[in-house]
Amino acid sequence: MTATQPTAIEDLNWPLMSNNITREDLDTLVTFLRDDTPILTQSSQVRAFEQEWSEWLGVKYSVLVNSGSSANILTMAALKYLYGPGEVIVPPLTWVSDITSVIFAGLTPVFADISLPTLGLDTEQVLSKITAKTRAVFITHILGYNALTQRLLDELVERGILLIEDVCESHGAMFKGRKLGTFGLASNFSFYYAHHMSTIEGGIICTDDRDLYEMVRMLRSHGMVREATDNQIKQHYADEYPNLNPDFIFAYPGYNMRSTELNAVLGRTQLKRLDANNQIRRENLKLFLSNLDPQKYFTDFEVEGSSNYAFTLVLREANQLLYENVVRTLWAHHIEFRRGTSGGGNQLRQPYLRSYLSQDEYKNYPAVDHVHFYGWYIGNYPDLPQEKILKLCGILNNLAAE
């Protein structure tokens, strides 16, 4: 299949996401609610979804929370409690909570630029930023692309640096035959509506580390010791604090980031079709990139193992005329898009970081700045007709660049 040339302005009616919560999902939820006395807060459905997700991903433990951002916050808080203060290397192209979770935990964010073929952290830049203060690298797998390299993994092990993976935008993406989210100390996923699967709002923390798992469970629910699954932990605190009710011992200044049974019911039914939907997304992305004009648009993304819920559209070179033509054309054809790709572009330009960095810090990261000004993402979902993808490629290829 090849791109087709448009003959007139056509309403393509192309939202960022479509039909991500289906009638089948809603019917399953209605069936659950018809039970005589359904428990709605965190209970057996949450535990079942955590187990099923762990089995799907290939980890020992998962903890369901109310958002991907909450997953970030709890993971960074646990990192600080378990490993102490220090620095965490983060990307400037990511969702805001990856960076703010580091700040909230009292850790220091240190930035490295991105690699354009993956939109993730550039390995050599990361390695150059590691110091004696570095506690972890918090890598983001952007919009379905794998950001890991074997060199990065090997060097982090050699230097004793922890890896945390943000996989909120990359459910099911792979590196060397393993799902992303299984390589580091912990990984975080989001189940927001626009992502690969949705629990309306929701997120999950995944790990093979028992200590981290128990701590995150407690932090999720006010820091309460009774949330731990390890009886030795419960007994330790009961013995240490005999004057406290064992059901209400708060070990840490925690949060209330629990999810609900309703979210878990949706997650369980959606997980059943995640792999099949991701395969369609992979085919859609390859069709999109293979039909774009590589002279105008960057098409050399590393798609091996990718799992993209969005098409990444980035200009090959900085070109203001082509940029303006792309924006006008997407609007004219009613194609929803997000400028700057993930997270709104270069986080170093955001006001919330102004008190932490110099005013001109963003100038040191040219790759992410190019994406900020000359990159977009467009929705990619299972019921997107491939004919629309080809029409869009033809429209984009036909735009004037000079």
KAFENUR-V785806 format. One line per field, one symbol per residue. ss: DSSP state (H for helix, E for strand, - for the rest). phi: phi as a letter, one per 30 degrees, with the letter a starting at -180 (. if undefined). psi: psi as a letter, one per 20 degrees, with the letter a starting at -180 (. if undefined). Layout:
BEGIN
ss=???
phi=???
psi=???
END
This chain:
BEGIN
ss=-------------E--------HHHHHHHHHHH-------E--HHHHHHHHHHHHHH---EEEEE--HHHHHHHHHHHHHHHH---EEEEE----HHHHHHHHH---EEEEE-E------E-HHHHHHH----EEEEEEE-HHH-----HHHHHHHHHH--EEEEE-------EE--EE------EEEEE------------EEEEE--HHHHHHHHHHHE--EHHH---HHHHHHHHHH-----HHH-E-----E---EHHHHHHHHHHH--HHHHHHHHHHHHHHHHHH-----E------------EEEEEE----HHHHHHHHHHHHH--E-EEE--HHH--HHH-HHH-------HHHH-HHHHHHHHHEEEEE------HHHHHHHHHHHH-----
phi=.bdcddcadbddhbddbbhdccddddddddedddeebddcdeaddddddedddedddjbdbbbdbdadddedddddddedddbidlcbdbddcadedddddddediccdbcbdccddcicededdeddcdbdddcaccccddhjcdcdbdddedddddcicdcccccecbeidbbhicdejcccdabbbccdedcebbciblaacbaccdddedddeddebiidddddcddddddeddddbddcdedbccdbdcbcbdcbddddedddddedcdddddddddddddddddcddddcbdbcdddeidaccbdccbddbdbdddedddddddddchcdbbdihdiijdddcdddcddcbddceeddbddddddecbbbbbdbbdcdddddddddddddddddca
psi=qrqqpqirppoimnrhqpkiorhgghhhggggiiqgmpphrpchhghgggghgggghkrhqqopairhhhggghghghgghhirrbqppqqiorqhihghhgghijrpppqqrrphhijrppghgghiipaiiphrpnqpopliqpjqqhgggghgghikpqpppokhjkpiqqoljqpqjjhahrqpqqkqhiahqqkfqrrqpqriogggggghgghhmjjphiiqiohhgghghghhmijqphilpohqnarnkqarhgghgggghhhhjggghhhghghgghgghiiqoihhqpjkqnipjrnpjqpoopqgqoohghghhgghggghjloqrpqjcpjjbohiiqhiihihrqhjhhijmhghhghghkqrqqqorhjophhhghggggghhiqpi.
END
